[in-house]
C-alpha cells in the first residue's frame, strides 16, 4: 500500500512543489528496501536463480556483451549489479582491474568463489547512494537500472535517477566505454530501456552500437534484451 502511495504521481508532484525533502527521503528509502528485500529472497532460493550459467538465452546475452567489448583492453572496469559473477569472469580477462558491485551479499559470496582473482574487488552497496572513489575506462550495467527509482514515475524518482547517473558517469574517463544490457518483455519495458540510452546521450556520451537479442526462439520465451554501447568523448585539444 505504501509503495503504491509513494509512487502515485500526485504524491511526487506534491513533494516537488513543496520541497518536502524528509518525505522524499522516506520514499526513496522505501524503494531501496523493496529492491534489497527482493534480491535477498531471490538469492536465498539457491545458486544461479536466473540460470545465468545454463540458459541458452543468458549465455547468448553474455556472448554478445563480450563481443561489443572486443578489440580493446581496459585498465579499470566497474560492473554494477555483478550478481554471482558470471560476466565478471569475462571482465577479469580483458581488464587490469575490476570493481564488481552488488546489493546482495549472498550473490557476492558465490561470485567470489567463482572468480577468485586478486585484481577483482568486490563491494556490497546500494549503487544509488554509493560514492565511487576512482575513475574507470569501462562501466557495465546489466539487468540493474530497473531496480532504481523509475525516472518516468514522477519528479522525485526523476531527480534520484538523474543524480545517480550523473554521479556515476562523472567517474567514466574520457574515451571510456559504457555498456548497458537490460531485458524486456513488453513495448512499455522496451521504451524504458531505450530511455536509459537517451538519458546517457543527453549527458554527452555518444552511441557506438545498439542491438537486440532474443528474436530467435529460446528458453526464456518472449524475453528480449537491448544492448547499448556508448563512449565518453575526449576533450578537444
C-alpha angles and dihedrals in degrees: 000000000000091000091055090046094051092047094050109116093227089058090049092049091049092052091049094046098050098029093236096180096171093055090044091055090048091051093051092044089054090051091049091050092051092051093046093048092049093053091045090056093044096052093042088067090075140270121334099005091174093049092238091155098047111024114102088212093054093043089052090049092053091046092054092044089053090047091057090057098048122118097042138073116216128215099208129008132190117204112193112201098014093170109184095348102258094137092031086070089061093046090052088061097053102033132068091214130017129193109196117192132188139159095226120080091194091056092047092052090057091043092055090053092048097046107035098174126140093219093059117089118199121209129183108206147123102261092208090068101022116117114212113216098199141036130257136203092207131040124182123192113177125170091345114093094075088062088065124081105290106244092212093062097077146304097293094052090042091055094046093050093046093050090050096050094042092050093048097045091048084070094053109102121233106272090024123136131233120200120195122188120174131163125226139179104186138046090250092054091048090052089053092050090049089049090059089060094046090053090051091051091050087058090060105266119127126221118248100176143356127186142158129224128195100062091119119068110273144166096271097060115220097000117128132181128216114211118196127180122195137178129209109230121243116239116264113258 
